[in-house]
Amino acid sequence: MQDSQNALPGAPDPRRVLPGQYNADPNHTQVTWKLNHMGFSTLSGQFGAKSGTITVDPTDLASTELEIVIDTAGLTATSQMFQGHLRGKGFFDVGKFPEGRFVSRSVRQTGPTGAEVTGELTIKGVTRAVNLTVEFVGAGDDPQAKVLTFGCHATGTILRSDFGFETGLPVVGDRVQLDINVAFTKA
């Protein structure tokens, strides 16, 4: 069976997005991070979103307001030991900081379906400025949820040391690549 782009309910047409408020869909939002481990491999993990909202007008992206609450306590990794280590005090300290937050401060359109989003990321109670490169994926009526839905893909880089993660581990890279997929449903 062939997957045809025409058969999908979403299409890469930003005109399908109506102005207004949308809620982040926690079931279809993932924040994946990657970093270098000893120069041998790339380690990665993933978070979901607890909640979030975006207020958007496709004809005036600069007026966009976005806030996403990240479920750091729900961190997943491929190894239970690694996952437990990352949830501990030296890293995400999820007992004390079970969630993170991203709040946009500015949105600048960079092309027909692209934008640069600058905002503040809070992890472990530490807030730092972050720039994300965002690409619109598609929009349409979700046949299961029966609601207008649109999605975006974003990438960015942060420094582990900026957020107070263990610095006594020189074998773990400081640069962390972010790969974010988010779906929004009309409120």
C-alpha positions, 0 to 999 in steps of 0.5 A: 500500500502506497502512502499518498500525500493527497490522502492525508488530512493535513497539507503543507498549506499555511492558509489552512490555519485559522487565526486564534488560539490552539492547544498543544496536543500532548499525545503528538508532541515530542522534544528529543535531545541529543548530545555527544558521549565521549566522542563515541556515540550520540545519546538521546532522550525524549520528553512530551508536553504536558500542555501549551497554547499558541495564539497565531494569526498566519497573516501576522506571525510576529504577533504569535504567542507560544507557551509549552510546558515540558514533562521533564519527569516523563523523560524517556531513554533507551536504558532504564539505568541511563533514564534513572541517572538523567532523572537524578539530581545531577541532571534533570532532578525531576523530583524537584523540577518535574516540568520545564517551560518554553515561552516565546518572546518573538517570532520572525517569518523567514520564508513561506513556511518557516520562522525563527522563534526566540524565547525563554527555556526554563529547565531546573529553575534556570531560564535562558534565551533560546532560538528555534528554527521552525518549519510548518508541517501541515494543517487540516481537520483531524478526522479522529479529534474532529478539530482543526489541527496544525503541526510544526517541526523545530530545531535548536541548540542549547548548552548543558552547562547553561542549565546547571547540569553536572559539569564534572563530566567532560566526557559528555558534550556541552552542546545539546541538539533539540529536535521538536515536533508539535501538534496544535488543535483549535481551542 
